[in-house]
Amino acid sequence: MERFHMLLFRAYFEESRDISRRQVLVELAEEAGLAVEQFEAELNSGAQRSVVMREYAEAVARFGVSSIPTAIFNEKLALIGAVPIEEYRHLIDGMLAGEPGGVAPWAEPQDKEPGQP
């Protein structure tokens, strides 16, 4: 299933494919080596739709998810949108250092003077 997830991300972000289209999903499932007949049967049943919508509602309510990508850390902190890799490093370093509440202190970007926008 992890291969399928990675193919979904690649199709959406790198290939600009419409992953809401059924045919695209089936093609990706086949490429991932999933049992395509079972995949299509589950897709047709719609059984997972309520699970996905519930998880989406929880992500919006708990973490303020409003865009892709969103990375959630320790079910407490979220980096939302296209965030520079330095912010990921800063957040993770703060968490590893045991900052109170797992929140990394804000640091001014390296290429700007302190207090400059």
N, C-alpha and C positions, 0 to 999 in steps of 0.2 A: 504494500500500500504506500510505503514511503516513496517508491519510485514513481507512482502515479502522482503523488503530491508534487514532487519535483518537476515532473512533466507539465503539470498544470501551471506552476509558477513560470516555467520557461515559455510555455505557449502564450501566457498572458503578457508577461513583462518583456520578453525578448522577441517574440514572434508576432505580437499584437493580434493573436487569434481570439475570437469571441468564444470564451469557455462557457458561455451560457447556452450555446448551441448544442443540441443533443448529439449531432454527428461528430462534432469536435471531441466531446467527452468520450464517445465510443471509440474513436480513433486513438485517443490517448490511453484508454483502458487496454486496448489491444497492444499498443506499443509498450505498455508497462508489463504485459504478460499476464494480465488479469483474465479470469474466466469471463469472456465477453457476454455469453448468454446469461450468466448469473448477474453480471453487472447491469445488463439491459433490463432484466426482470426486476431488479431492485430499483432501478431508475423509473421503470413504469409504475411500480407500486406506490411511489411517493412517500413511503414509510419514513424515510430519513429527513424529509422536508421539515417536519415539526422539530426534530432534534437540532437541525442546522439553524432554524429560525430562533429557537430558544437560546442556543449558544450565542447567536448574534445579538439578541436582545440583552443578554447578560454582559457581553463585551461592551456594548454601548453604555449600559447603566453603571457597571462597576469601574470601567477603565476609560470611558470617554472615547472609545474607538470611533473614529470618523473617517479614516482613510487607510489605504493600503500603501505601504506596509505598516503594521503596528507590532511592536515587540513588547511583551509583558514580562516583567521580572518579578519572581516571588509572589505573584498574584497581588502585587501592591503598586508597582511602578510601571509606567508605559512610556515608550518613545513612539510617537505617532507621526506618520508621514516620512518623507525622505529626509532622514536625519544624518548628518555627517558621521562617519565612522569614529571620529574623535569623541563624539558625545556618547557613543556606545562604550568606548574604552573608559571614559571618565566615570560613567555610571557604574560599570562593572568594577573598576578599581575601588570606587567608594564602597560598594557592597562588600568586596573582599576585605577591605580595611575595617569593616565593621562600623561604618558611619551610623549614627543614631537613626533608627527606622529604615536603614538600608538606603538612605537618600544621600547621593553624592553631593558635596558642596559645589555650587556653581563656580565655574572658572571662566574668565574672559578668554575669548579665542586668541590664539597665539599671534595672529597677524594684525591684531588691533591693539591700540593703546587702552589701558584701563579707563573705563567710563565713556569711551567712544562708541557710538552706535554702529 
